[in-house]
């Protein structure tokens, strides 16, 4: 029984991550020119935000 739940979790988890990324990407590109942070692309925004998060909690 536990194996079946593990397999279902492994299958569903990437779908949830992909859905979250697509929603956040659409929100990112919907942001107007008056937004606080401006990045060239959604990928760079995620990378820089994640790097700052890591640096903040390591200090």
Biotite code that builds the C-alpha atoms (Angstrom):
import biotite.structure as struc

atoms = struc.array([
    struc.Atom([0.000, 0.000, 0.000], chain_id="A", res_id=1, res_name="UNK", atom_name="CA", element="C"),
    struc.Atom([2.785, 2.426, 0.903], chain_id="A", res_id=2, res_name="UNK", atom_name="CA", element="C"),
    struc.Atom([4.547, 1.696, -2.384], chain_id="A", res_id=3, res_name="UNK", atom_name="CA", element="C"),
    struc.Atom([1.424, 2.613, -4.357], chain_id="A", res_id=4, res_name="UNK", atom_name="CA", element="C"),
    struc.Atom([1.113, 5.934, -2.506], chain_id="A", res_id=5, res_name="UNK", atom_name="CA", element="C"),
    struc.Atom([4.809, 6.629, -3.095], chain_id="A", res_id=6, res_name="UNK", atom_name="CA", element="C"),
    struc.Atom([4.454, 5.961, -6.821], chain_id="A", res_id=7, res_name="UNK", atom_name="CA", element="C"),
    struc.Atom([1.356, 8.181, -7.027], chain_id="A", res_id=8, res_name="UNK", atom_name="CA", element="C"),
    struc.Atom([3.226, 10.935, -5.166], chain_id="A", res_id=9, res_name="UNK", atom_name="CA", element="C"),
    struc.Atom([6.201, 10.670, -7.512], chain_id="A", res_id=10, res_name="UNK", atom_name="CA", element="C"),
    struc.Atom([3.865, 10.948, -10.502], chain_id="A", res_id=11, res_name="UNK", atom_name="CA", element="C"),
    struc.Atom([1.747, 13.843, -9.129], chain_id="A", res_id=12, res_name="UNK", atom_name="CA", element="C"),
    struc.Atom([4.578, 15.980, -7.665], chain_id="A", res_id=13, res_name="UNK", atom_name="CA", element="C"),
    struc.Atom([6.143, 17.098, -10.999], chain_id="A", res_id=14, res_name="UNK", atom_name="CA", element="C"),
    struc.Atom([2.686, 17.998, -12.281], chain_id="A", res_id=15, res_name="UNK", atom_name="CA", element="C"),
    struc.Atom([2.111, 20.238, -9.276], chain_id="A", res_id=16, res_name="UNK", atom_name="CA", element="C"),
    struc.Atom([5.492, 21.899, -9.699], chain_id="A", res_id=17, res_name="UNK", atom_name="CA", element="C"),
    struc.Atom([4.832, 22.473, -13.407], chain_id="A", res_id=18, res_name="UNK", atom_name="CA", element="C"),
    struc.Atom([1.402, 23.946, -12.683], chain_id="A", res_id=19, res_name="UNK", atom_name="CA", element="C"),
    struc.Atom([2.844, 26.264, -10.040], chain_id="A", res_id=20, res_name="UNK", atom_name="CA", element="C"),
    struc.Atom([5.625, 27.403, -12.390], chain_id="A", res_id=21, res_name="UNK", atom_name="CA", element="C"),
    struc.Atom([3.201, 28.083, -15.245], chain_id="A", res_id=22, res_name="UNK", atom_name="CA", element="C"),
    struc.Atom([0.860, 30.124, -13.019], chain_id="A", res_id=23, res_name="UNK", atom_name="CA", element="C"),
    struc.Atom([3.739, 32.146, -11.576], chain_id="A", res_id=24, res_name="UNK", atom_name="CA", element="C"),
    struc.Atom([5.181, 32.683, -15.064], chain_id="A", res_id=25, res_name="UNK", atom_name="CA", element="C"),
    struc.Atom([1.876, 34.087, -16.292], chain_id="A", res_id=26, res_name="UNK", atom_name="CA", element="C"),
    struc.Atom([1.689, 36.377, -13.238], chain_id="A", res_id=27, res_name="UNK", atom_name="CA", element="C"),
    struc.Atom([5.256, 37.530, -13.911], chain_id="A", res_id=28, res_name="UNK", atom_name="CA", element="C"),
    struc.Atom([4.542, 38.533, -17.510], chain_id="A", res_id=29, res_name="UNK", atom_name="CA", element="C"),
    struc.Atom([1.263, 40.219, -16.521], chain_id="A", res_id=30, res_name="UNK", atom_name="CA", element="C"),
    struc.Atom([3.157, 42.650, -14.254], chain_id="A", res_id=31, res_name="UNK", atom_name="CA", element="C"),
    struc.Atom([3.056, 46.196, -15.625], chain_id="A", res_id=32, res_name="UNK", atom_name="CA", element="C"),
    struc.Atom([5.868, 48.676, -16.208], chain_id="A", res_id=33, res_name="UNK", atom_name="CA", element="C"),
    struc.Atom([5.288, 50.176, -12.745], chain_id="A", res_id=34, res_name="UNK", atom_name="CA", element="C"),
    struc.Atom([6.299, 46.942, -10.949], chain_id="A", res_id=35, res_name="UNK", atom_name="CA", element="C"),
    struc.Atom([9.065, 46.987, -8.384], chain_id="A", res_id=36, res_name="UNK", atom_name="CA", element="C"),
    struc.Atom([11.359, 44.354, -9.865], chain_id="A", res_id=37, res_name="UNK", atom_name="CA", element="C"),
    struc.Atom([12.123, 44.076, -13.553], chain_id="A", res_id=38, res_name="UNK", atom_name="CA", element="C"),
    struc.Atom([13.947, 41.120, -15.038], chain_id="A", res_id=39, res_name="UNK", atom_name="CA", element="C"),
    struc.Atom([14.536, 40.093, -18.641], chain_id="A", res_id=40, res_name="UNK", atom_name="CA", element="C"),
    struc.Atom([12.821, 36.756, -18.224], chain_id="A", res_id=41, res_name="UNK", atom_name="CA", element="C"),
    struc.Atom([10.960, 34.665, -15.692], chain_id="A", res_id=42, res_name="UNK", atom_name="CA", element="C"),
    struc.Atom([13.885, 32.241, -15.452], chain_id="A", res_id=43, res_name="UNK", atom_name="CA", element="C"),
    struc.Atom([16.310, 34.984, -14.447], chain_id="A", res_id=44, res_name="UNK", atom_name="CA", element="C"),
    struc.Atom([13.840, 36.311, -11.897], chain_id="A", res_id=45, res_name="UNK", atom_name="CA", element="C"),
    struc.Atom([13.500, 32.873, -10.311], chain_id="A", res_id=46, res_name="UNK", atom_name="CA", element="C"),
    struc.Atom([17.272, 32.272, -10.332], chain_id="A", res_id=47, res_name="UNK", atom_name="CA", element="C"),
    struc.Atom([18.133, 35.643, -8.780], chain_id="A", res_id=48, res_name="UNK", atom_name="CA", element="C"),
    struc.Atom([15.353, 35.430, -6.197], chain_id="A", res_id=49, res_name="UNK", atom_name="CA", element="C"),
    struc.Atom([16.448, 31.920, -5.206], chain_id="A", res_id=50, res_name="UNK", atom_name="CA", element="C"),
    struc.Atom([20.103, 32.985, -4.969], chain_id="A", res_id=51, res_name="UNK", atom_name="CA", element="C"),
    struc.Atom([19.186, 35.949, -2.763], chain_id="A", res_id=52, res_name="UNK", atom_name="CA", element="C"),
    struc.Atom([17.058, 33.661, -0.589], chain_id="A", res_id=53, res_name="UNK", atom_name="CA", element="C"),
    struc.Atom([20.019, 31.268, -0.130], chain_id="A", res_id=54, res_name="UNK", atom_name="CA", element="C"),
    struc.Atom([22.450, 34.109, 0.614], chain_id="A", res_id=55, res_name="UNK", atom_name="CA", element="C"),
    struc.Atom([20.059, 35.726, 3.074], chain_id="A", res_id=56, res_name="UNK", atom_name="CA", element="C"),
    struc.Atom([19.588, 32.583, 5.137], chain_id="A", res_id=57, res_name="UNK", atom_name="CA", element="C"),
    struc.Atom([23.286, 31.638, 5.038], chain_id="A", res_id=58, res_name="UNK", atom_name="CA", element="C"),
    struc.Atom([24.344, 34.934, 6.569], chain_id="A", res_id=59, res_name="UNK", atom_name="CA", element="C"),
])
